[in-house]
Amino acid sequence: MNKIKFNIKSVKEILKIRSVRFAKYAEGKTRLNLYYMLISSAAGLIITTLMLLPAPFFLPELSPSPARLVFYPVFLASVIFSAIALKRGLSNSFLIQTMCALMSALTLGASIFAGVFLSTDSPAVFFPLLIIMLSTVFVIRPIAMDLLTAVMTALFIILSQRFKTPDIADYDAISAIGALLMSWLASYFVYYTRMRDYAAQNELYKLSSTDSLTALLNKRSGEYNCLRYMRSNGTAEAYTAMMLDLDDFKNVNDMCGHIQGDKVLAAFGRELKRAFRSDDILSRIGGDEFFVLLRNIGDKNIIEQKAQSVLKICEVLNETFGTRLGVSMGIVIVPKDSPRPLYEQLYKAADVLLYKSKRGGKNKYTIANYAELKTKL
């Protein structure tokens, strides 16, 4: 019984991890979903237009009919929505996934209407094709898309059995069920491929952006993340930059060896991550130098608490490794109403305060608002 409970718990944890991973993947593919919606709906609109206008002159059997007209408003509405969303930079992943699912439902609904009520004497053509295509186009949770296609397939079969002749209804039912199974297989194959590629991309990004010793961001990646934040949320929020330098770290390497020094740096990196929030930006910018950007924090009391927690990290490391380390810090607060610095200016300001702490006796911190330092830099 305990083994069964353990297995159920493990499955739940795996499903939770996969759910979080997909949510992050879908968030990054929000704009791609809009492009897929625009392209697929525009293609449908063009095909429908061709079937309504020039095609009948060459193929009389393709003369305009309500069965083709029914798709037109769905594709037109999708083109308009996706074009406006792309132009305005809409980035709400859940909303866009919902709109993609709604477009799929409306398209399948239109195909059911055309295949059942407007073609009662012939098998449905559009529904089996669309149910396979739509299940693989958008980045939507497979279970949500599978549930949608299952409901629409059931509705199609029920209506077909009610309004079509038995032979045609049976043919529609078989083709619809076959298309549904194919759509499920295609949906999970595409999902597996996307998640595998996403995991590989994440691993490559992690290797290229992370400092291997401390597991913090490396200098280049840290700068990139700081710049991205400062150009987005940082234009309206208060934030704080901290530059840290381990005092007398050279003595650790000289007296205990570089292997021991690496262990100390690795331990400092781990403890530093615990001391700050997961969305703060922590990077190792040199041998024993670190840079931290605290998002949406400008309260001096909170910042001093963070600085004290960093000082305590060195106390713990000294007890663990028998060292005599300290940490000097330069801390720059950028309030909401303060001038917005460039990254280079923020970096220089934190560096100036760091060396002020060094000159003041080490193992301490110096805090200032950016506005106070701007004229001096």
FIFIBA-610296 format. One record per residue: x, z, y of N, C-alpha, C in turn; residue in one letter. Coordinates in steps of 0.001 Angstrom, whole numbers, padded with zeros to 6 digits, always signed. Layout:
REM residues N
XZYXZYXZYA/...
END
This chain:
REM residues 377
+000827+000000-001208+000000+000000+000000+000860+000000+001257M/+001908+000837+001261+002814+000888+002410+003498-000454+002626N/+003833-001128+001494+004493-002427+001590+003558-003455+002206K/+002262-003389+001817+001274-004314+002374+001118-004076+003872I/+001044-002782+004272+000925-002446+005689+002141-002946+006463K/+003304-002776+005865+004546-003232+006518+004528-004741+006718F/+004060-005471+005690+004012-006932+005786+003022-007385+006843N/+001853-006705+006896+000854-007037+007916+001426-006789+009307I/+002120-005669+009469+002738-005344+010760+003790-006388+011127K/+004578-006809+010148+005613-007812+010402+004990-009134+010832S/+003892-009510+010148+003201-010763+010505+002666-010684+011926V/+002094-009521+012283+001560-009347+013638+002671-009458+014684K/+003817-008870+014382+004944-008930+015316+005445-010369+015477E/+005510-011100+014358+005948-012501+014409+004976-013331+015227I/+003665-013119+014992+002651-013863+015735+002707-013525+017225L/+002982-012251+017536+003081-011842+018942+004274-012507+019616K/+005407-012535+018911+006612-013181+019451+006356-014669+019683I/+005716-015311+018699+005425-016737+018846+004444-016995+019978R/+003486-016073+020155+002519-016223+021231+003198-016130+022589S/+004098-015153+022739+004836-014994+023997+005732-016199+024242V/+006382-016669+023174+007271-017826+023292+006495-019061+023730R/+005297-019249+023126+004495-020410+023515+004022-020280+024951F/+003641-019060+025376+003179-018851+026753+004272-019227+027746A/+005517-018838+027446+006636-019184+028327+006878-020687+028315K/+006773-021276+027124+006965-022729+027008+005891-023466+027800Y/+004627-023052+027628+003516-023717+028315+003635-023558+029823A/+004112-022398+030262+004293-022168+031697+005309-023147+032277E/+006358-023402+031516+007370-024354+031970+006906-025797+031895G/+005857-026052+031092+005360-027421+030920+004063-027653+031706K/+003784-026805+032676+002549-026930+033442+002446-028287+034128T/+003511-028675+034807+003507-029963+035509+003439-031127+034519R/+004071-030954+033359+004026-031999+032342+002604-032193+031835L/+001860-031095+031679+000456-031189+031278-000344-032015+032272N/-000066-031798+033556-000764-032572+034586-000412-034058+034494L/+000866-034340+034246+001273-035737+034083+000584-036366+032869Y/+000514-035612+031763-000173-036113+030571-001644-036403+030877Y/-002270-035496+031612-003674-035684+031965-003850-036916+032848M/-002952-037061+033839-003042-038203+034742-002834-039516+033995L/-001799-039561+033148-001476-040800+032434-002575-041174+031438I/-003009-040182+030645-004013-040479+029614-005359-040858+030230S/-005762-040149+031287-007041-040473+031925-006963-041792+032686S/-005806-042071+033314-005637-043357+034009-005662-044509+033010A/-005004-044310+031858-005024-045340+030817-006454-045575+030327A/-007187-044490+030107-008583-044619+029688-009425-045317+030737G/-009146-045003+032004-009883-045621+033107-009604-047121+033172L/-008343-047503+033009-007969-048927+033055-008610-049692+031896I/-008533-049108+030685-009126-049771+029514-010625-049924+029688I/-011274-048848+030182-012721-048900+030395-013078-049952+031434T/-012291-050019+032512-012535-051007+033570-012392-052430+033037T/-011346-052654+032221-011146-053980+031630-012314-054360+030722L/-012836-053370+030012-013969-053640+029118-015255-053892+029900M/-015312-053336+031122-016513-053512+031941-016481-054781+032777L/-015287-055248+033149-015204-056367+034098-014730-057677+033462L/-013397-057920+033291-012977-059270+032869-013167-059581+031393P/-013106-058533+030535-013147-058801+029090-014384-059594+028644A/-015591-059306+029150-016777-060048+028684-016692-061551+028882P/-015902-062013+029864-015775-063447+030085-015008-064128+028949F/-014144-063362+028278-013338-063920+027187-013903-063540+025818F/-014473-062320+025741-015050-061835+024487-016469-061367+024766L/-017461-062200+024510-018853-061851+024828-019320-060546+024186P/-018745-060218+023018-019172-058983+022342-018750-057731+023095E/-017835-057878+024075-017401-056734+024883-018144-056656+026212L/-019355-057181+026239-020140-057128+027475-020437-055679+027839S/-020578-055364+029146-020800-053978+029581-021981-053339+028868P/-021783-052095+028458-022847-051369+027768-022750-049893+028130S/-023861-049146+027998-023829-047708+028300-022793-046962+027468P/-022488-047455+026263-021512-046798+025391-020135-046760+026037A/-019843-047767+026859-018539-047796+027541-018621-047114+028904R/-019757-047250+029574-019934-046619+030879-019831-045096+030823L/-020193-044504+029686-020251-043058+029579-018870-042404+029727V/-017791-043149+029407-016443-042590+029535-015932-042619+030979F/-016487-043496+031773-015934-043767+033105-015864-042517+033993Y/-016968-041757+034159-016892-040577+035034-015922-039510+034545P/-015778-039365+033222-014840-038369+032677-013408-038725+033051V/-013024-039975+032802-011654-040396+033127-011399-040366+034630F/-012401-040782+035412-012238-040802+036867-012050-039385+037414L/-012845-038430+036940-012721-037036+037386-011361-036460+036995A/-010868-036798+035798-009565-036303+035344-008428-036863+036188S/-008513-038148+036542-007493-038761+037395-007453-038070+038755V/-008611-037854+039338-008681-037227+040666-008126-035807+040625I/-008556-035011+039626-008084-033622+039543-006578-033553+039336F/-006050-034306+038377-004621-034237+038076-003778-034742+039241S/-004241-035770+039941-003499-036304+041087-003442-035273+042219A/-004574-034634+042504-004611-033615+043561-003755-032412+043178I/-003857-031982+041910-003082-030826+041439-001584-031084+041524A/-001153-032291+041166+000267-032646+041256+000733-032681+042706L/-000097-033223+043582+000279-033323+044991+000403-031951+045627K/-000478-031019+045248-000471-029674+045835+000468-028711+045096R/+001068-029185+044027+002001-028338+043287+001339-027194+042552G/+000135-027417+042031-000578-026381+041279+000256-025951+040081L/+000449-024632+039919+001347-024141+038867+000709-023085+037966S/-000602-022916+038055-001295-021931+037218-001448-022504+035806N/-000608-022027+034894-000565-022590+033544-001899-022446+032820S/-002524-021266+032920-003787-021036+032211-004881-021954+032737F/-004957-022100+034067-005979-022967+034657-005792-024410+034207L/-004554-024884+034210-004300-026279+033848-004551-026508+032365I/-004168-025545+031513-004488-025671+030087-005999-025723+029880Q/-006730-024892+030646-008190-024890+030554-008769-026233+030973T/-008219-026817+032051-008696-028122+032512-008389-029222+031498M/-007219-029125+030861-006876-030105+029811-007840-029994+028633C/-008157-028755+028250-009112-028553+027155-010499-029042+027549A/-010877-028807+028827-012187-029271+029304-012251-030792+029307L/-011162-031436+029747-011130-032910+029721-011272-033409+028284M/-010579-032750+027349-010677-033143+025940-012106-032982+025431S/-012744-031856+025802-014114-031607+025356-015078-032638+025934A/-014915-032966+027221-015793-033952+027852-015581-035343+027250L/-014322-035684+026979-014039-036992+026380-014645-037096+024984T/-014469-036015+024185-015064-036019+022841-016586-036004+022924L/-017120-035275+023918-018572-035255+024108-019108-036634+024453G/-018363-037337+025326-018773-038699+025681-018718-039625+024467A/-017686-039441+023636-017573-040279+022437-018683-039965+021434S/-019102-038703+021353-020225-038343+020480-021513-038993+020984I/-021729-038902+022303-022929-039499+022904-022964-041007+022654F/-021802-041661+022852-021735-043111+022646-021866-043463+021170A/-021244-042677+020295-021231-042992+018873-022518-042682+018152G/-023300-041719+018700-024544-041320+018021-025765-041961+018674V/-025920-041784+019987-027157-042195+020652-027146-043643+021133F/-025950-044201+021373-025886-045563+021891-025451-046574+020829L/-025096-046067+019637-024705-046968+018541-025323-046471+017240S/-026639-046367+017232-027326-045785+016075-027245-046663+014827T/-027018-047948+015030-027011-048863+013886-025613-049248+013419D/-024581-048562+013920-023205-048868+013505-022365-047590+013491S/-021292-047558+012699-020435-046363+012649-019766-046101+014005P/-019483-044835+014263-018782-044448+015499-017334-044925+015433A/-016850-045441+016542-015492-045978+016595-014555-045038+017343V/-015013-044544+018493-014134-043800+019380-013818-042385+018888F/-014798-041706+018315-014624-040280+018009-013446-040000+017074F/-013338-040665+015913-012205-040355+015014-010841-040597+015663P/-010747-041671+016475-009475-041955+017140-009143-040905+018185L/-010128-040556+019016-009890-039611+020104-009559-038215+019597L/-010171-037807+018493-009950-036454+018000-008507-036266+017519I/-007888-037348+017030-006478-037285+016626-005562-037350+017839I/-005880-038264+018759-005022-038450+019929-004992-037214+020814M/-006165-036666+021114-006244-035554+022064-005617-034268+021536L/-005545-034127+020212-004972-032904+019635-003457-032828+019804S/-002824-033965+020153-001361-033986+020264-000856-034254+021684T/-001764-034577+022602-001316-034973+023942-000887-033777+024776V/-001747-032776+024914-001519-031688+025852-000800-030505+025214F/-000138-029713+026069+000510-028483+025615-000526-027368+025717V/-001290-027218+024649-002341-026195+024544-002126-025461+023232I/-002498-024191+023189-002362-023440+021936-003055-024191+020796R/-002358-024406+019682-002958-025171+018573-004275-024588+018087P/-004366-023267+018040-005595-022655+017525-006776-022949+018437I/-006528-023018+019757-007599-023328+020703-008055-024775+020537A/-007076-025682+020407-007421-027098+020249-008080-027343+018895M/-007623-026647+017862-008224-026816+016536-009667-026328+016531D/-009914-025216+017217-011283-024691+017298-012185-025674+018049L/-011655-026226+019138-012431-027202+019911-012763-028434+019069L/-011773-028991+018387-012021-030199+017585-012967-029913+016415T/-012862-028699+015846-013758-028337+014740-015203-028254+015217A/-015411-027632+016376-016771-027510+016922-017338-028885+017260V/-016524-029716+017907-016994-031051+018278-017261-031919+017049M/-016446-031758+016007-016670-032511+014772-017969-032080+014102T/-018198-030773+014055-019443-030260+013467-020657-030780+014241A/-020557-030768+015565-021652-031277+016395-021891-032764+016144L/-020806-033520+016048-020915-034961+015793-021603-035227+014449F/-021197-034503+013416-021771-034725+012077-023256-034366+012065I/-023604-033242+012698-025016-032812+012724-025885-033845+013434I/-025422-034312+014609-026197-035299+015364-026254-036642+014634L/-025159-037016+013998-025132-038273+013255-026119-038237+012091S/-026162-037109+011374-027095-036962+010257-028544-036969+010748Q/-028739-036507+011963-030112-036421+012491-030625-037750+013028R/-029751-038535+013667-030230-039717+014388-029791-041055+013788F/-028935-041047+012780-028492-042304+012183-029035-042455+010763K/-028918-043655+010263-029350-043884+008883-028405-043129+007936T/-028895-042761+006744-028073-041952+005831-026719-042566+005501P/-026673-043867+005258-025399-044504+004891-024391-044427+006039D/-024842-044771+007228-023943-044742+008388-023554-043301+008726I/-024510-042377+008607-024229-040966+008898-023187-040416+007925A/-023305-040774+006647-022322-040316+005655-020943-040896+005950D/-020904-042167+006335-019625-042798+006692-019000-042080+007897Y/-019815-041790+008910-019323-041077+010094-018799-039687+009730D/-019509-039011+008827-019107-037659+008432-017749-037682+007727A/-017570-038630+006806-016304-038724+006071-015152-039061+007018I/-015377-040042+007905-014315-040434+008845-014004-039317+009824S/-015030-038573+010244-014814-037472+011193-014035-036325+010542A/-014377-035965+009314-013666-034890+008615-012221-035294+008351I/-012030-036555+007931-010662-037035+007731-009854-037002+009019G/-010487-037419+010129-009807-037390+011434-009503-035963+011856A/-010431-035033+011561-010213-033625+011922-009004-033057+011187L/-008910-033314+009885-007772-032824+009109-006469-033444+009612L/-006506-034741+009912-005330-035405+010455-004930-034806+011806M/-005939-034481+012623-005647-033904+013943-005013-032531+013805S/-005461-031743+012816-004853-030424+012599-003401-030562+012163W/-003141-031469+011230-001768-031693+010779-000887-032171+011939L/-001401-033126+012702-000638-033660+013835-000400-032591+014885A/-001425-031766+015130-001317-030706+016130-000212-029723+015780S/-000157-029285+014519+000855-028303+014123+002237-028925+013973Y/+002280-030205+013620+003580-030880+013569+004174-030980+014972F/+003350-031383+015944+003819-031478+017333+004193-030103+017863V/+003362-029093+017537+003651-027715+017981+004986-027234+017411Y/+005195-027444+016121+006447-027019+015481+007644-027726+016109Y/+007512-029030+016345+008608-029800+016940+008920-029306+018344T/+007873-029071+019131+008072-028592+020507+008727-027215+020525R/+008261-026316+019672+008819-024956+019657+010263-024946+019157M/+010566-025820+018192+011940-025911+017686+012878-026414+018785R/+012440-027455+019493+013258-027989+020586+013401-026975+021715D/+012315-026250+021976+012338-025233+023034+013327-024115+022693Y/+013310-023687+021414+014243-022641+020979+015687-023117+021088A/+015917-024384+020722+017275-024938+020820+017721-025024+022278A/+016826-025449+023154+017153-025535+024583+017448-024161+025159Q/+016641-023168+024747+016867-021797+025219+018221-021266+024767N/+018579-021582+023526+019865-021113+023000+021018-021757+023762E/+020902-023048+024018+021941-023732+024785+022038-023187+026199L/+020874-022925+026812+020867-022369+028172+021495-020977+028185Y/+021157-020190+027156+021704-018839+027079+023224-018866+026947K/+023715-019766+026106+025163-019872+025916+025870-020323+027189L/+025233-021194+027941+025871-021737+029147+025698-020852+030367S/+024706-019960+030346+024404-019171+031546+024751-017691+031422S/+025091-017243+030202+025299-015817+029971+026777-015497+029789T/+027184-014378+030364+028533-013869+030152+028599-013283+028742D/+029471-013803+027915+029504-013428+026500+029869-011971+026276S/+030623-011373+027191+031086-010000+026990+030013-008979+027344L/+029360-009152+028499+028411-008150+028989+026948-008508+028727T/+026688-009759+028308+025322-010273+028090+024532-010375+029394A/+025202-010259+030539+024567-010509+031828+024738-011991+032172L/+024101-012417+033251+024298-013787+033700+025741-013975+034158L/+026265-015182+033978+027588-015450+034530+027452-015743+036033N/+028575-015942+036705+028551-016078+038161+027701-017271+038611K/+027893-018404+037965+027183-019617+038379+025684-019479+038180R/+025289-018964+037020+023867-018813+036736+023240-017742+037613S/+023984-016667+037881+023487-015619+038762+023233-016162+040161G/+024161-016944+040665+023989-017550+041989+022776-018476+042010E/+022619-019277+040953+021485-020204+040883+020155-019443+040908Y/+020053-018366+040123+018814-017585+040071+018530-016886+041388N/+019581-016404+042040+019404-015772+043359+018911-016793+044377C/+019529-017961+044386+019117-019021+045316+017658-019415+045088L/+017271-019557+043835+015894-019956+043520+014903-018906+043994R/+015256-017629+043799+014361-016565+044260+014300-016525+045786Y/+015452-016615+046437+015508-016511+047897+014763-017656+048579M/+014676-018805+047911+013979-019958+048485+012486-019973+048162R/+012055-019076+047270+010639-019031+046902+010031-017700+047348S/+009944-016739+046434+009364-015434+046772+010151-014705+047844N/+011461-014947+047891+012317-014240+048834+012060-014576+050287G/+011285-015638+050558+010969-015971+051943+009910-015045+052528T/+009172-014339+051657+008084-013472+052127+008233-012023+051679A/+009185-011734+050801+009347-010382+050263+010622-009730+050782E/+010612-008391+050743+011859-007663+050950+012659-007705+049648A/+013964-007718+049751+014799-007660+048563+016137-007035+048923Y/+016908-006695+047901+018159-005979+048106+019250-006554+047224T/+020429-006712+047806+021596-007189+047062+022590-006049+046897A/+023149-005952+045695+024147-004917+045412+025383-005580+044800M/+026547-005309+045394+027800-005767+044793+028527-004544+044258M/+028930-004619+042985+029552-003480+042306+030963-003841+041865L/+031855-002869+041972+033229-003067+041505+033694-001783+040824D/+034151-001914+039576+034628-000729+038856+035984-000298+039418L/+036051+000958+039837+037290+001485+040420+038312+001791+039325D/+039552+001380+039575+040682+001700+038691+040500+001169+037275D/+039777+000068+037146+039592-000494+035811+040907-001017+035230F/+041801-001442+036107+043101-001949+035644+043835-000890+034817K/+043664+000378+035175+044329+001456+034428+043826+001536+032983N/+042536+001187+032790+041980+001211+031426+042694+000162+030571V/+042843-001046+031117+043541-002106+030379+045003-001757+030130N/+045667-001172+031147+047089-000853+031026+047346+000280+030040D/+046486+001294+030053+046721+002491+029239+046085+002397+027843M/+044905+001734+027758+044156+001721+026489+044142+000351+025816C/+044555-000672+026543+044561-002017+025971+043328-002816+026375G/+043449-004117+026290+042359-004997+026727+041150-004931+025804H/+041362-004640+024541+040220-004530+023616+039322-003373+024039I/+039960-002231+024353+039193-001080+024822+038536-001396+026167Q/+039262-002121+027013+038691-002514+028304+037461-003384+028132G/+037494-004302+027162+036333-005150+026890+035146-004322+026409D/+035412-003307+025606+034345-002429+025120+033696-001676+026277K/+034516-001239+027218+033993-000527+028387+033116-001455+029223V/+033589-002689+029447+032802-003653+030218+031482-003984+029524L/+031533-004157+028212+030315-004457+027454+029319-003309+027556A/+029819-002080+027447+028953-000908+027554+028376-000788+028961A/+029186-001082+029973+028705-001026+031350+027598-002056+031567F/+027769-003252+031015+026742-004291+031127+025436-003874+030478G/+025524-003267+029288+024304-002809+028595+023575-001750+029410R/+024325-000765+029909+023711+000323+030666+023156-000178+031999E/+023815-001176+032568+023343-001730+033834+021980-002403+033639L/+021810-003094+032528+020517-003742+032245+019414-002705+032073K/+019761-001566+031485+018762-000509+031303+018375+000140+032622R/+019298+000155+033567+019063+000842+034840+018172+000032+035784A/+018061-001279+035541+017276-002127+036435+016104-002761+035691F/+015210-003370+036456+014034-004008+035872+014411-005340+035212R/+013547-005804+034345+013843-007043+033616+013841-008268+034524S/+013107-008216+035652+013067-009376+036539+014092-009308+037669D/+014889-008232+037726+016010-008212+038668+017105-009143+038149D/+017925-009637+039037+018960-010615+038671+020310-009906+038609I/+020880-009823+037404+022156-009140+037193+023184-010135+036696L/+024349-010163+037346+025381-011110+036934+026764-010471+037037S/+027645-010961+036181+029057-010575+036259+029770-011700+037008R/+030354-011368+038164+030936-012398+039014+032454-012456+038911I/+033045-011488+038227+034492-011485+038067+034876-010555+036936G/+036142-010171+036864+036609-009305+035778+035835-008005+035689G/+035829-007231+036769+035103-005956+036780+034159-005885+037980D/+033702-007044+038441+032790-007113+039582+031426-007652+039132E/+030373-007081+039716+029009-007431+039336+028159-007605+040594F/+027121-008425+040454+026205-008659+041579+024781-008497+041071F/+023968-007737+041814+022586-007464+041420+021668-007795+042591V/+020581-008506+042298+019552-008767+043310+018257-008120+042846L/+017772-007158+043628+016535-006451+043299+015383-007149+044005L/+014494-007718+043237+013365-008450+043809+012330-007494+044387R/+011819-007872+045534+010677-007178+046147+010894-005675+046292N/+012096-005280+046616+012415-003876+046879+013208-003789+048177I/+012661-003022+049135+013359-002817+050395+013337-001376+050840G/+012794-000496+049987+012710+000927+050304+014060+001594+050056D/+014605+002215+051093+015949+002789+050994+016017+003912+049962K/+014965+004720+049861+014973+005835+048900+015059+005321+047460N/+014296+004270+047149+014330+003691+045802+015714+003114+045515I/+016272+002448+046514+017582+001817+046337+018669+002873+046109I/+018575+003976+046830+019559+005046+046630+019443+005646+045227E/+018211+005722+044707+018031+006202+043333+018703+005255+042344Q/+018572+003957+042594+019232+002970+041732+020756+003124+041809K/+021261+003313+043027+022711+003473+043197+023212+004728+042478A/+022448+005802+042546+022828+007033+041844+022838+006824+040333Q/+021870+006040+039844+021837+005790+038398+023052+004975+037955S/+023555+004089+038836+024763+003320+038502+025982+004247+038472V/+026060+005189+039415+027163+006155+039416+027152+006995+038130L/+025947+007314+037650+025843+008114+036421+026292+007320+035194K/+026145+006004+035263+026607+005173+034145+028099+005387+033925I/+028851+005402+035020+030299+005598+034895+030628+006983+034349C/+029851+007990+034702+030067+009339+034166+029889+009337+032646E/+028856+008635+032179+028604+008542+030728+029737+007798+030037V/+030173+006688+030652+031266+005903+030055+032553+006714+029987L/+032822+007499+030999+034035+008326+031004+034013+009341+029874N/+032830+009905+029608+032708+010865+028504+032858+010153+027158E/+032318+008939+027066+032335+008194+025799+033727+007660+025465T/+034392+007087+026467+035659+006392+026225+036881+007173+026699F/+036656+008314+027308+037793+009107+027796+038514+008454+028960G/+037784+007723+029789+038373+007035+030944+038109+007819+032227T/+038634+007297+033324+038410+007905+034649+037920+006823+035621R/+036851+006208+035223+036306+005110+036022+035379+005617+037118L/+035283+004847+038177+034279+005032+039203+033692+003672+039520G/+032698+003635+040390+032123+002357+040793+031821+002401+042286V/+032346+001416+043004+032069+001287+044431+031006+000214+044617S/+030126+000437+045594+028999-000482+045791+028804-000816+047261M/+028476-002075+047498+028019-002526+048808+026598-002996+048676G/+025675-002405+049448+024250-002662+049268+023647-003175+050573I/+023014-004344+050497+022411-004976+051668+020901-005080+051456V/+020143-004500+052369+018679-004568+052314+018205-005674+053259I/+017347-006532+052737+016741-007584+053563+015245-007280+053658V/+014797-006595+054729+013368-006264+054862+012509-007508+055050P/+011194-007320+054956+010276-008456+055102+010423-009137+056459K/+010559-008323+057513+010605-008876+058865+012019-009209+059319D/+012985-009162+058397+014381-009442+058745+014656-010936+058712S/+015662-011409+059445+016084-012807+059309+016478-013093+057860P/+016155-014297+057385+016461-014676+056005+017889-015202+055916R/+018758-014518+055160+020148-014991+055053+020294-016119+054034P/+021344-016892+054171+021768-017791+053108+022418-016953+052016L/+022536-017517+050824+023145-016759+049735+024588-016379+050080Y/+025336-017303+050669+026731-017022+051034+026823-015868+052030E/+025869-015821+052981+025858-014737+053973+025521-013394+053323Q/+024567-013419+052402+024195-012191+051698+025358-011687+050853L/+025994-012609+050168+027143-012276+049314+028264-011668+050158Y/+028549-012284+051296+029629-011794+052165+029294-010421+052732K/+028029-010227+053111+027609-008930+053658+027780-007819+052625A/+027375-008082+051369+027533-007087+050308+029005-006821+050032A/+029823-007874+050116+031266-007730+049891+031909-006861+050971D/+031491-007055+052225+032019-006250+053338+031705-004766+053126V/+030466-004480+052714+030073-003087+052487+030772-002497+051263L/+031019-003338+050255+031751-002873+049075+033130-002355+049457L/+033849-003133+050231+035205-002710+050589+035215-001576+051598Y/+034107-001411+052292+033960-000217+053130+033870+001029+052250K/+033158+000898+051131+033080+002009+050166+034448+002277+049540S/+035178+001202+049235+036527+001349+048664+037432+002125+049623K/+037392+001711+050888+038248+002370+051877+037814+003799+052141R/+036560+004086+051871+036033+005434+052118+036300+006411+051004G/+037007+005996+049969+037365+006936+048904+036913+006547+047525G/+036247+005414+047382+035794+004883+046087+034679+005732+045462K/+034108+005186+044408+033031+005823+043643+031891+006285+044553N/+031495+005408+045448+030388+005691+046357+029737+004370+046755K/+028661+004473+047524+027968+003270+047959+027757+003301+049470Y/+027667+002114+050056+027390+001957+051475+026190+001035+051614T/+025168+001492+052357+023924+000739+052510+023741+000342+053969I/+023261-000878+054185+022936-001342+055539+021880-002430+055461A/+021094-002560+056527+020150-003679+056639+020905-004939+057033N/+020408-006070+056557+021102-007317+056869+021113-007583+058372Y/+020027-007217+059067+019950-007461+060506+021076-006747+061249A/+021474-005546+060764+022557-004803+061402+023907-005465+061178E/+024043-006168+060058+025340-006784+059710+025466-008203+060234L/+024332-008830+060510+024359-010265+060840+025288-010589+061979K/+025269-009782+063026+026090-010066+064199+027584-009860+063925T/+027907-009047+062916+029299-008739+062605+029934-009747+061655K/+029102-010530+060969+029637-011444+059955+030110-012755+060569L/
END
